[in-house]
Amino acid sequence: MDRKIQIDTFSRYYQVSRETITSLMKYEELLLEANKSLNLIGNSTVNYIWHRHFLDSVQAIDFIDKNQKTLVDLGSGAGFPGLVISVIAKDRKIPLKIKIIEKSKKKVIFLKKVVSELKLNSDVINQNVEDEKFCFDDDTFVARAFKPVPKILELIHNKAQNLKKIIIFLGKNGMSELLQASKNWDIKYKQSMSVTSNDSFIIEINKLLKK
Ligand SMILES: C[S@@+](CC[C@H](N)C(=O)[O-])C[C@H]1O[C@@H](n2cnc3c(N)ncnc32)[C@H](O)[C@@H]1O
């Protein structure tokens, strides 16, 4: 799929202003430049940023409530899905602050540059979420290609006192990870198929109890 078709496809699924498309083009440019020295995205996806990363990431916006104030993106890497959601929230004038958590200092420098150039309502936090003393006071989390599902659930359950919602992108092993996790957890979730891949899903967990 060539780049123009990818941009058209993105715009068909998520209608945004011309200004927002220009912002995403700037993001793409910064990403391609930084990716020469940093391992931000896989080589196989370099020519498919709009489809594999932008369109894939933006799907999380469908799980965000209108009155929600913050969203924490765990292990954001190149900013996925957090910064893409931030771009779309800005387009839709949703006052949502995205907290981007990333343990790699080099990636954090890149992420801060994108936030500053695109003027996004996001805080980039250089933090290893597994640090013993670290905990969250936030209630809504998103994770894409961060850790296996059981690990994500354990981590959030242990560190988030006010948990309301977890949005997780599941790849082709995701369903078996979820099945594995349900041996130890009582999980209530809604699921929707990804528009970018036949074997991927996005789930929204609204209840998580240890069995
Ligand atoms: C496979 S990448 C996925 C990045 C992005 N979410 C995506 O979908 O492309 C996982 C990211 O999580 C970060 N990470 C891994 N463990 C972490 C931790 N304990 N705390 C914070 N970030 C972490 C890594 O540095 C890496 O950037």
PDBQT file of the ligand as one rigid body, heavy atoms in Angstrom, charges set to zero:
ROOT
HETATM    1  C1  LIG A 301       8.027  -3.137  21.984  1.00  0.00    +0.000 C 
HETATM    2  S1  LIG A 301       8.083  -1.454  22.431  1.00  0.00    +0.000 S 
HETATM    3  C2  LIG A 301       6.456  -0.933  22.015  1.00  0.00    +0.000 C 
HETATM    4  C3  LIG A 301       6.384   0.536  21.880  1.00  0.00    +0.000 C 
HETATM    5  C4  LIG A 301       5.018   1.112  21.506  1.00  0.00    +0.000 C 
HETATM    6  N1  LIG A 301       4.057   0.955  22.586  1.00  0.00    +0.000 N 
HETATM    7  C5  LIG A 301       4.488   0.526  20.228  1.00  0.00    +0.000 C 
HETATM    8  O1  LIG A 301       3.373   0.011  20.230  1.00  0.00    +0.000 OA
HETATM    9  O2  LIG A 301       5.182   0.605  19.216  1.00  0.00    +0.000 OA
HETATM   10  C6  LIG A 301       8.030  -1.507  24.201  1.00  0.00    +0.000 C 
HETATM   11  C7  LIG A 301       8.460  -0.188  24.824  1.00  0.00    +0.000 C 
HETATM   12  O3  LIG A 301       8.249  -0.280  26.234  1.00  0.00    +0.000 OA
HETATM   13  C8  LIG A 301       9.350   0.291  26.898  1.00  0.00    +0.000 C 
HETATM   14  N2  LIG A 301       9.434  -0.379  28.204  1.00  0.00    +0.000 N 
HETATM   15  C9  LIG A 301       9.699  -1.696  28.439  1.00  0.00    +0.000 A 
HETATM   16  N3  LIG A 301       9.663  -1.954  29.755  1.00  0.00    +0.000 NA
HETATM   17  C10 LIG A 301       9.371  -0.787  30.369  1.00  0.00    +0.000 A 
HETATM   18  C11 LIG A 301       9.191  -0.412  31.723  1.00  0.00    +0.000 A 
HETATM   19  N4  LIG A 301       9.326  -1.318  32.693  1.00  0.00    +0.000 N 
HETATM   20  N5  LIG A 301       8.877   0.861  32.012  1.00  0.00    +0.000 NA
HETATM   21  C12 LIG A 301       8.716   1.780  31.026  1.00  0.00    +0.000 A 
HETATM   22  N6  LIG A 301       8.886   1.496  29.719  1.00  0.00    +0.000 NA
HETATM   23  C13 LIG A 301       9.200   0.230  29.387  1.00  0.00    +0.000 A 
HETATM   24  C14 LIG A 301      10.546  -0.031  25.999  1.00  0.00    +0.000 C 
HETATM   25  O4  LIG A 301      11.631   0.860  26.213  1.00  0.00    +0.000 OA
HETATM   26  C15 LIG A 301       9.928   0.125  24.623  1.00  0.00    +0.000 C 
HETATM   27  O5  LIG A 301      10.063   1.436  24.138  1.00  0.00    +0.000 OA
ENDROOT
TORSDOF 0
